[in-house]
Amino acid sequence: MPIYGQFVLTDYTIEGGLWKIHFINHDPGGGNPSDYYVEFTVDEVPANINQNTLATTLKTRLGQKLNQTYAPLNTAIANGMTITLP
């Protein structure tokens, strides 16, 4: 799923040490959602936030959320990782 378009920052909350930031894409492309809720750690949202840093972080999070682009977890899945709890 390609990540493109304009994402309007609409609101946010903080829960459990995570910023839950709400973006709306009014033209997301066929079959894609228009509402996106993305979680960031407090460190990822600096006090001097600007459009470029937020865009980079948003693209990373959407890639992980929508396209499963986090390589370590993809490798674990491909290797059939099993977790055993006592």
N, C-alpha and C positions, 0 to 999 in steps of 0.2 A: 504494500500500500504506500504510494508516494505521499510524502509530507510536503504540502505546499499551501499557498494562500495566505490571507491576512487573518491573524488571530487577534481578536480584540480582548484585552484584559478587562474582565468585568467585575470580579470581586475575589475575595480570598478569606480564608479562616486559618487559624493555627490550632492543631490538635495533636497531642502527643509529641510535641517537638517538631512537627512537620507543617510547613505551609501547604495548604490545599488551595491552589490557585485555579480560578475558573476562566477559561478562554472560550470565546465563541468565534467560529469561522462561518460567515454568512454564505459562503460559496465553496463548500468542502469537496465538491466533485461527487460523481455518481456513487451512491451507496455508502458514503462516508458520513460519520456523525458530524453534527454542527457544534455540539457542546463537548468541551474537553476539560476534564478535571485532572490536574497534574499535581503531584506531590513533590516538594522540594525540601531538603533539610535547611535549617536556618542558615548554615554556612553558604548554601548555594544562592541565597538571596541577600546580597550585601546591601548595606545602607546606601551606597552610592550606585544603585542599580541603574542601568541604562538599557536602551533598546537592544543593543548588540549582545550584551551579556545575557539578558533574559531570552533573546532569540536562540542563542547557542544552547542554553540550558533546556529550553522548551523542545528544541529539535532533538536533543539527546533523549529526553524523557519520552517524547512521543515515539521515537524510534524504538525505545525499549518496550514501551507499552503496546504499540500497535504492530510493530514489525519484528519484535523479539530479536533485537540486535545486540543483546548483551552476550558477548562471546563466551565468557566462562560458564554461564548457565546453559548455553546452547551446546557446549562441549560436554557438560555433565549429562545432559539429556541424550546426546548422541552416543555416549559411552554407557548409557543405561544405569546411571548412578542410583544406588539404593541406599537409603538411610535407615539404619537400625537403631531403635531407641530401647534402652534396657527396660 
